[in-house]
Amino acid sequence: LDRLPRLTPPPGSEGTMTLRLEISERGGDRVIAAENLTVAIGGRTLMKNFSATANRADVIAIVGPNGIGKTTLLKTLLRDREPQGGEVRLGGSVTPAYFRQDLDQLPLADTLYDVIANLRPLWTRGAIQGHLGCFGFSGEEVFRPTRSLSGGERARVALAVIVLQRANLLVLDEPTNHLDVESIEALEDAIDEYEGTVLLVSHDRALLRELATRVW
């Protein structure tokens, strides 16, 4: 993976995001299968007897009011938490990447540079800075600690990490919450060209209308 071509930001693109989502492996046609799934948290049943299948190249919009349990459902589908009933199966060769709504996947003590360097230890300093440049970070900005970043900046770093994972299943929980219009458009274009499967939680109905092939 370290030898694969990397994105380079176009001239004059400082502060904007250049995003391309690629997969390292195609994976099977059936990506997620939920059968008679019951999801509960704190003694409250959120969903009962839910059965559905996500197939390769689906973009599935998961919609519902705030607090109804969409994030809990995502974690259950990824098998990060146990269901209270039923079964979830991930298909063969499925590699997920998870954009968390709370952005807590980022190590707050690390600098932006270290976040990428830890994932790509063989990359040169120029390659790391070039990758971060694709997400709007240039010059000395790359040595800022992630805890000092705004919500939008953290979201862009989280996407920079996801790009490196080259996953064939993207689970995106409110990815546009903190992004500016240009970054949202870049993400929309990247998802539209992506060859894997996407589970997308969002209240951005315009985004869902453009991208979703199915709705849960």
N, C-alpha and C positions, 0 to 999 in steps of 0.2 A: 504493500500500500504506500510505503514511503517513496516509491519510484513513480507513482502515478502523477499525471499532470495536475498542477494546482491552478486555481483561479488567480488571476491578477487583476487588480482594480484598474479600470480604464482611466486615462488622464482626465483630470478635472472632476473625478468622482468622490473626492474627499468628503466624508460625512454622510455618504449614501451607502446603500448596501447592494452588493452584487452577489447573487445567490444561485447556486445550481445544486440540485439534489440528485445524487447518483447512487446506484446500488452496486454492491460487490458481488452479489449472487442473486439469481432470478428467484429462487424459492419455488415452492409448489403452488398449485392453483387455489387450493383451499388454505386460507391463512389463519382464520380463527373460526372455531365452531363452539357455540354456546348451546347447551341443551338443558332445558328446564331449570334455568339458573335462578337462584334466589340470592339477592344481595341485601345485607342488613348492616347497620352500624348503630352501636349504642342501644341495642334493643329495638330499634326502629327498622321495619322492613321497607326497603326502598323499591324493590322489584321482586316479582315472584313469577316463577315458571316462564322465564324469558328464553326463547330459542331463536337463534339467528346465526347466519354464516357470513363471514367477510371473505371475499375472493380476491385473487390477485388483480391489481389495478383498480379496485373499488376506491372511491373517495366517499366515505360514509360520514354524513353529518349527524352528530348526536346532539339533539336539541331538547330544551326543557327549561323551566324556570330556575332561578338561582336557588341553591339549597336542596334541589330534588335528588341529588346523588350522582351527577354525571362523572365527577372525578373518582368517586368510589367505584363506579362501574368500570371505568378505565383501568384502575388498579387491579380489579378482579379479573378483567379480561387478560391483563398482562401476567396474571398469577402472582402479583405482588401481595395479595391478600386472599385468604380462603373464602370461597362462597359459603353461604349458609345452607345451600342445597343445589343440586344439579352439578354440572360439569363444564369446564372450559378446556378446550384443546387448541394448542398452537400447531400449525402445520409444519411439515418437515422443512428444514433449512430456513425457518423464519427467524430473522434477526431484528428485534424492535429497537427503536429509539424513541425516547419519551421526553417531550417538552412539557415541563410541569408548570402549571398556572402560577405557583408561588415562586418559581425560579430557584428553588432550594437545591438544585443539582449543581450549582456553582460553588466551588470552595472560596469562601469569603476572604480567607487569609492570603490567597494567592494573587499575584498580578495577572492581568490579561495574558501577558507573555508566558508566564509560568503555566497557566491553564492549558495553552496549546502545546508548549514544550513538553509537558508531562505526557501528553497524548502522542506526540510525534518527537521522541527523543533524538532521532537521527536527522531531523530537519536543521538546516542552518538558521542563523538569526534572521537573515534576509527572507527566507521562506516563511518563517513564523510571522514576521512583520508584514509580509505580503498577504498572507492569509487573513490576518486581522484587518489589513487595509481594505479587503473586500467587504468588510462589515462596518466600515466607517471609522476605523481607529488608525490614526497615523502618528508618526513621530514618537515623542515621549509619552503620548497617551497610552501606549501599549504597556507601560510599566506602572500604571495605576492599579491599586488593589481593587478587586471586584466589589468589595464592600462600599467603595466610594462612588459606584456607578448609579445612575438613575435607573428607573424601571425599564425605560426603552433601551438603554445601553446594555443592561443585563440581558434583556431579551435577545439582543443582537449577538452577544457573546454565547448565549445558550444555542442559538442557531449555528454559530461558527463551530461549536462542538458537535452538534448533530450532523453537520455536513461531513465531518471527518469519520463518523461512524459508518457511513455508506450502508445504512440499514435498508431492508426491503419492506419494513413496516414502520410507518411514522404514526405516533400517537401524539396529537397536538392538542393540548388543553388550553384554550384561550390564547393562542400565540400572538394575536394582534392587539391585545389589551393595551400595551404600552408603546406600540410602534407608530411612527409617523406615516403619513399617507404614502410616501415614496417607498418606504420599507414594506408596507402592506402590499403594494403593487408588485414589488420584487418577490415577495413570498408567494403571492397568488400565481405569478408566472412560473415560479419554480415548482409549485405543486402541480400545476397544469401539465408540465413537461415530465413530471416524475413517473417512473415506470413501476414503482411499488404500490403498496396499499396504504391508505391514509384513514385513520379515525380522527375526526376533526370536531372538537367542541368549540363553538363560537356563538356569540350573540350578533355577529356581523352578518345580517341576512343577505346583503349584497355579495359578500364573499362566498357564502354557502350557495347562493343561486348560481354563481359562476362555476363552482368547482364540484359540488356534490353530485354523485351519481345515484346515491341512495340516502335515505333518511331513517334514523332510528329515533 
